[in-house]
Amino acid sequence: MQMKLETPIKLKHIQIKNRLVMAPMCMYQSDNTGVVKPFHEAHYYMHALGGIGLVMVEATAISKHGRISVNDLGIWSDDHIQGLKVISERIKEAGSTSCIQINHAGRKSVGQYPFAPSQIKMDGKDVLPKAMTLLDIKETISDFQKAAIRANEAGFDMVEIHAAHGYLISQFMSPLSNQRDDHYDIKHQFL
Ligand SMILES: Cc1cc2nc3c(=O)[nH]c(=O)nc-3n(C[C@H](O)[C@H](O)[C@H](O)COP(=O)(O)O)c2cc1C
């Protein structure tokens, strides 16, 4: 079969109408509360109406202290579900599949006291992050789980966990930012 951009694709049980994917892209259009604004409703709807098969919503913060900026979308509270639901419903109404990317920025987070796998500054940043305790790690895993549940409640077809671009999960996977000597050390990340 000849594969074309308009050829549908099935990912597990989810049928996507074509091969066009909108990459997740932070729009920095919310405010300190992280709620969905009319901008986001229009922005994602417009792309779905334009024919994109899979519309991915930008990196959305799983905790308030894990935001990239103070204008990030948030999914750290049940109060975010209603607004996110409007986005997923509009994407569906336009005939597209919806995904939301969930993220914690680790030492790249906004604010004075970011945390990270180890107490190592990021190049070009003055802030010295706090090395995460085992309890911090446990709570962050739980924040990711709660965010995924909220994404489901908000009607998204898929969730993507952001594990790139130097944010928290990729900090755990790099020897430059992970110099732990416990179960979360760099060796364990690749076993
Ligand atoms: C304004 C802007 C915001 C972005 N925000 C995100 C993001 O939230 N999550 C993410 O994984 N990548 C983000 N990226 C990276 C893009 O999703 C994409 O991977 C990158 O632009 C490369 O895409 P390309 O290989 O199709 O050119 C962003 C890129 C831009 C330009």
The ligand as an SDF file (V2000), in Angstrom:
LIG
                    3D

 31 33  0  0  0  0  0  0  0  0999 V2000
    7.3560   28.0810   20.2040 C   0  0  0  0  0  0  0  0  0  0  0  0
    7.7580   26.6570   20.4250 C   0  0  0  0  0  0  0  0  0  0  0  0
    7.2990   26.0140   21.5670 C   0  0  0  0  0  0  0  0  0  0  0  0
    7.6430   24.6610   21.7790 C   0  0  0  0  0  0  0  0  0  0  0  0
    7.1210   24.0100   22.8700 N   0  0  0  0  0  0  0  0  0  0  0  0
    7.3270   22.6870   22.9960 C   0  0  0  0  0  0  0  0  0  0  0  0
    6.6520   21.9420   23.9820 C   0  0  0  0  0  0  0  0  0  0  0  0
    5.8060   22.4580   24.7110 O   0  0  0  0  0  0  0  0  0  0  0  0
    6.9280   20.6230   24.0500 N   0  0  0  0  0  0  0  0  0  0  0  0
    7.8040   19.9900   23.2020 C   0  0  0  0  0  0  0  0  0  0  0  0
    8.0350   18.7810   23.3320 O   0  0  0  0  0  0  0  0  0  0  0  0
    8.4230   20.6790   22.2420 N   0  0  0  0  0  0  0  0  0  0  0  0
    8.1970   21.9830   22.1090 C   0  0  0  0  0  0  0  0  0  0  0  0
    8.7700   22.6450   21.0890 N   0  0  0  0  0  0  0  0  0  0  0  0
    9.5370   21.8880   20.1060 C   0  0  0  0  0  0  0  0  0  0  0  0
    8.6020   21.4650   18.9610 C   0  0  0  0  0  0  0  0  0  0  0  0
    7.5350   20.6870   19.4500 O   0  0  0  0  0  0  0  0  0  0  0  0
    9.3280   20.6590   17.8800 C   0  0  0  0  0  0  0  0  0  0  0  0
    9.8360   19.4800   18.4100 O   0  0  0  0  0  0  0  0  0  0  0  0
   10.4460   21.4390   17.2930 C   0  0  0  0  0  0  0  0  0  0  0  0
    9.9460   22.6780   16.8680 O   0  0  0  0  0  0  0  0  0  0  0  0
   11.0880   20.6690   16.1140 C   0  0  0  0  0  0  0  0  0  0  0  0
   10.1130   20.3030   15.2110 O   0  0  0  0  0  0  0  0  0  0  0  0
   10.4660   19.8890   13.7360 P   0  0  0  0  0  0  0  0  0  0  0  0
   11.4540   18.7740   13.8500 O   0  0  0  0  0  0  0  0  0  0  0  0
    9.1680   19.4360   13.1400 O   0  0  0  0  0  0  0  0  0  0  0  0
   11.0010   21.1050   13.0950 O   0  0  0  0  0  0  0  0  0  0  0  0
    8.4630   23.9870   20.8550 C   0  0  0  0  0  0  0  0  0  0  0  0
    8.9230   24.6570   19.7050 C   0  0  0  0  0  0  0  0  0  0  0  0
    8.5730   25.9660   19.4970 C   0  0  0  0  0  0  0  0  0  0  0  0
    9.0430   26.6370   18.2340 C   0  0  0  0  0  0  0  0  0  0  0  0
  1  2  1  0
  2  3  1  0
  2 30  2  0
  3  4  2  0
  4  5  1  0
  4 28  1  0
  5  6  2  0
  6  7  1  0
  6 13  1  0
  7  8  2  0
  7  9  1  0
  9 10  1  0
 10 11  2  0
 10 12  1  0
 12 13  2  0
 13 14  1  0
 14 15  1  0
 14 28  1  0
 15 16  1  0
 16 17  1  0
 16 18  1  0
 18 19  1  0
 18 20  1  0
 20 21  1  0
 20 22  1  0
 22 23  1  0
 23 24  1  0
 24 25  2  0
 24 26  1  0
 24 27  1  0
 28 29  2  0
 29 30  1  0
 30 31  1  0
M  END
$$$$
